[in-house]
Structure formats: C-alpha cells, structure tokens
C-alpha cells in the first residue's frame, strides 16, 4: 500500500503531524523506533507517587498556544509550578530572587552582536560590568536551561532569546497534569478510526526519495519492512540527523541531505542527564525549621549536578537532579551507580551531611539522553555563526521531504514540546498542500 505521507517518529512533532493529516482525511504511516510513543517525552507512572516520573520533558514554559490548545483538545489541565528558588552561596543556601532582571537590564543597553561570537566570549566582553552573581547565573542558565556549551553557543541567538522573552515566558512555568505522557497519549487516541496507521518498534534505516516519491526501509521486531509514500515528514532529532553512517540509530538518505549540511552545522544537540530520586521522606522540607518547605528549585553552581527541583505544587518525596551542557558530557557514559553517587553528593553539598540523602534514597530513575540511540541529545542550541539554521532545517526539499521537531522551530519555541508540536503541524500543512487524490 502506498500512503500519502510517511511520518518518521512518534514524538510530539510526529503525533501533531499525524493528527493534522488525519483531520484532512489523508492516509499516513507513522514509524516509531521505540516501543512507545512520546520520543523525548517519557513519563513513568509509579505506584505510590502522586506525580509521574518524567525522564524527558517535564515543564511548560510560559503559555504556548500549541500546548494549551492541545490540553483543551484532549480534556487535560496544566498546574502552575509554585515555590521558591534557592542557591548555594559561600556554603549557605540563600533565596535566589530575580537575578535575571539584572541580566535583562544589561542586555537592553547592548546591541545584538553584529559579528557572532560564543556566549563565553560575550559574557567576558559585554557583561563584565554586571555582578559576579549575575555572570555566574548567566553562564549557569546557558549550561543548564539551554543545556549548551558556552564556548560553542551563539551569543547572538542567546541574546535574542533572552531579550525576546516576555514576563509570562520568563516567570510562568506549568506541568501537564498527569505528565506529558498522558497528554501525548490523548493526542494519539484521536488517530484510531482515521486513515493514519502507527507502527511501533519500527526502526527506519534507509530513506530513498525523489520528487513525489519516498520509500523507507527498516527493521521491525527482527523483520525487514519497506513502505512507500508520496511525501515524508522527518521528525528525527537533530542528534540523529547528524550521526555518521554506521552509527547506532543513523538513517541513510538517498540522495543525501546535502541541502541541509549548513543548517546541521549551525546547530548542536543539547546533552542532558536526568536523575529522578525518590526518598523515604521529603527531608528537605523539615530542615532548618522548615525553611525550604516551599522550595521549587535548588542550585549549586560548582556541583556535578548543579540543579535540583521538587514536584511542587504536589507534595512528594521526589527530587529531580539535572545536568546539562559540559557537565552532562563529562558524566555521560559512566556507570549509572556512579552518576547517582554524584547526584546525591551534589545534594548533600547543599544541605550538608545532616540531610543524609544517600541513606534516605529509596528508588532512582536515570536517563542519559546523548547516549540514547534514538535521541542523541535532549534538545538543541544554535552554535556560533548558526543564525538562520533552524529555518533552513525546516525548509522542505523538492516538495517531498518535510522537516519537524523542536530543532526546526524558528518562531521562539525551540527546545520545547510546544516547538515540536507547532513544527509538526506546520510540516503536515506543508505536506498536505497540493496533494491530489
């Protein structure tokens, strides 16, 4: 059977594209390498926990229309993340406050760099007059929030991103009630009964294409398969698109995607290691007379895991340890028990040994996203000189190959589920345009 469209990937972008094609009454085949949908959204429902364990995407940043319209569509809700931020300074935890305001004020007086440089250089040259605390925060934000290497990250892209953030995006964060897994499962439930077919555990290895025709080949449950379509939507993560031939998870395109070379060179996958730790009790809530009872974020600049967060507004004995950028690269590939040891040591460096975090630890979930063969990174960032790379990555090829995924969102939601959803809808509409019976 020949389909109108084949969609490679059943993450947020692929599911959004599939839903758009289903609504148009066209046929599509969705091929997902994993044995589950969701891609870099990965929710685990654990007995006895009031919140899901999120090994991938977790928060909604601001109020993106793509995410909130999906919540409405599937009858789900978002809960406002509450709580205070704390950071370790000279051996003592202090309230963080809104240090980002100082950075923003400084950026208002500085033009976007005409000649792009790394953020590391920009920080030394242009932000040298802000406080040491603000400079440390800026570097930490690039390494943590963007999961980028400041020595490679584009200063122009980061300055544009930070300067363009409105108050809602900068300060408002939500969680999908029930997790991203439940939200995307709700989207997938809209597909049965349509002309869209989904196959899990279908590892695409080759894509042969020419104008108006695509053939994909791969392996599913140990057996080879092939499928043909008139058009294809590629939602492969950036790190997978950048893989060399022969690497685990690499996909061979024939002819090669030479037109995407420059775009792929202008972007880098964001390394992230995430450790979710379940303790016997939420011990931090009782320390220092309940001083940290409403803590949402805990940060220590120099620790292997510099960022932790709680499940607030839900009370749960759960802490998420996060390492991104260079720290994640240093931790990548080492034994899971050693990663967990680094996470608990980072936590005890904040609270001291009185926290007895290691003794209270009951259960751990861990994922190294750059070691994941079907992800090769958690999301993406622009490298020096990569201006326009996202838009170039999103551009269709010969009205036959269309590209989606957070890395291809060029309207300010890159690196997020919202960006993936929006890109999937955009790619599907492009693919549908001009299709005839």
C-alpha positions, -999 to 999 in steps of 0.1 A, spaced: 0 0 0 12 35 -9 4 62 17 0 99 11 26 106 38 50 86 59 60 102 92 93 91 108 89 94 146 60 94 170 72 121 194 53 153 199 61 165 164 52 133 147 19 129 166 9 165 158 16 159 122 -3 127 122 -33 144 138 -33 171 112 -32 146 84 -60 125 100 -82 156 102 -76 162 65 -87 127 57 -54 117 41 -35 84 47 -3 83 66 20 57 82 38 67 114 70 48 121 84 49 156 117 32 165 108 29 202 82 5 217 63 36 229 51 69 217 64 102 230 101 103 219 119 127 243 87 129 264 88 98 287 65 96 317 65 67 341 35 60 364 49 47 397 26 32 424 26 53 455 37 85 438 12 114 433 31 126 402 46 108 372 83 103 369 94 124 339 126 112 324 123 136 295 104 169 290 86 180 322 76 217 323 56 240 301 74 274 298 51 303 296 17 299 279 25 285 244 -6 282 223 3 249 208 5 232 242 -25 248 258 -48 242 228 -38 205 229 -46 204 266 -80 218 258 -85 194 230 -78 162 250 -95 175 281 -64 178 302 -52 205 325 -19 223 334 -9 230 370 11 261 379 45 253 393 48 272 425 76 276 451 108 295 457 143 292 443 174 287 464 211 288 455 243 278 474 265 308 481 296 306 503 284 273 519 249 286 527 216 283 508 200 317 500 169 327 482 177 333 446 154 362 439 151 375 404 187 378 394 177 375 357 164 411 359 200 424 362 210 405 331 180 418 312 187 454 322 223 450 309 211 434 276 188 464 270 219 486 267 238 462 245 231 456 208 228 421 194 263 412 183 267 420 146 296 395 144 286 364 162 308 351 190 305 324 216 285 332 247 316 326 267 334 355 249 303 377 250 300 372 288 336 383 294 334 412 270 299 427 272 286 416 306 318 422 326 301 451 345 272 431 359 277 415 393 297 383 397 265 366 409 247 377 377 275 365 355 275 331 372 238 329 368 240 337 330 266 310 325 246 285 346 215 293 326 232 286 293 246 254 306 215 243 324 184 257 308 198 256 272 220 226 280 246 243 258 284 247 259 290 284 264 322 280 243 301 269 213 268 285 218 259 315 197 258 348 217 235 363 191 210 335 194 210 336 232 208 374 234 178 374 210 162 346 230 166 363 264 157 398 251 126 384 234 112 366 264 82 383 279 74 381 315 50 352 311 76 331 294 104 340 319 85 336 351 55 313 344 60 275 344 34 248 344 32 210 344 7 189 324 -15 173 350 -6 136 347 26 143 328 35 147 291 30 110 286 -8 113 293 -10 144 271 5 128 241 -14 96 247 -45 118 245 -33 131 211 -26 95 199 -62 85 209 -75 109 182 -59 87 155 -78 54 156 -106 53 131 -87 76 108 -66 67 78 -34 71 99 -16 39 108 11 36 135 38 11 139 60 10 170 94 -8 172 99 2 136 135 13 132 139 32 99 174 26 84 171 40 49 151 66 31 152 66 -7 135 96 -23 129 116 -54 104 143 -62 69 129 -54 81 95 -41 95 82 -9 105 46 1 115 38 36 132 6 47 140 -7 81 136 -34 107 106 -42 129 108 -70 155 136 -86 137 120 -85 103 127 -62 74 100 -39 61 95 -12 35 68 13 28 62 39 1 45 73 2 42 104 -19 57 126 8 76 122 41 77 141 73 111 137 91 109 143 128 142 127 137 160 146 165 189 168 155 215 145 170 202 116 149 203 136 117 239 145 125 250 109 130 277 94 108 268 64 87 271 32 106 264 47 140 236 32 160 203 49 151 217 66 119 194 68 89 208 68 54 191 92 30 195 85 -8 202 110 -22 219 125 8 205 156 25 233 179 11 209 209 12 208 205 50 245 204 56 249 241 66 218 240 88 230 209 106 264 225 111 248 256 127 231 236 154 242 213 182 224 187 203 220 196 239 235 169 262 214 162 293 215 137 321 184 135 343 182 116 376 149 113 394 153 103 431 126 90 454 133 94 491 118 79 522 106 114 531 107 149 517 136 155 542 144 190 528 110 203 539 119 197 576 155 211 576 163 244 593 128 247 608 110 243 575 130 270 557 129 251 525 94 237 528 83 256 496 115 252 477 109 246 440 145 249 427 178 243 444 211 253 427 248 249 433 270 264 406 300 241 411 284 208 417 284 179 391 246 182 393 240 220 397 202 220 396 175 202 415 138 207 416 108 194 435 74 182 424 56 214 437 28 222 439 23 185 445 40 173 477 60 142 470 94 128 483 108 133 449 138 154 436 150 157 401 187 162 395 197 179 363 230 182 345 232 198 310 259 210 286 295 204 295 286 188 329 264 162 312 291 155 287 316 148 315 291 125 332 280 107 300 289 71 296 299 64 332 281 37 353 246 46 365 256 39 401 284 65 398 260 90 383 236 85 412 265 89 436 274 122 420 238 134 423 235 125 460 268 141 467 257 173 449 226 173 471 245 168 503 269 196 493 238 219 495 223 207 527 253 191 544 256 156 557 227 162 581 204 157 552 215 120 549 203 120 514 221 88 504 206 69 534 171 82 526 172 73 489 147 45 481 144 45 443 162 60 413 153 65 376 180 78 353 185 86 316 214 99 296 199 115 266 230 118 245 236 81 249 201 73 237 205 60 201 171 74 190 177 109 205 214 117 208 206 147 229 177 162 248 171 192 225 192 217 205 210 250 205 225 274 179 262 274 175 284 304 166 276 316 131 244 294 130 219 323 125 190 310 104 199 274 109 166 264 124 146 279 95 169 263 70 165 229 86 127 234 84 127 241 47 111 213 26 131 195 -1 115 193 -36 80 194 -20 87 158 -9 106 158 23 93 180 52 111 185 85 97 188 120 109 186 156 119 212 182 152 219 164 132 231 133 110 256 152 122 291 142 95 311 160 108 311 195 97 277 210 127 256 200 139 232 227 104 227 240 74 204 235 55 234 222 80 239 195 78 203 185 40 204 184 39 235 163 66 223 139 47 190 134 15 209 125 35 232 102 52 203 84 19 185 79 2 215 64 31 219 40 29 183 31 -8 184 25 -7 214 3 -11 204 -33 -18 168 -26 -45 154 -51 -64 122 -50 
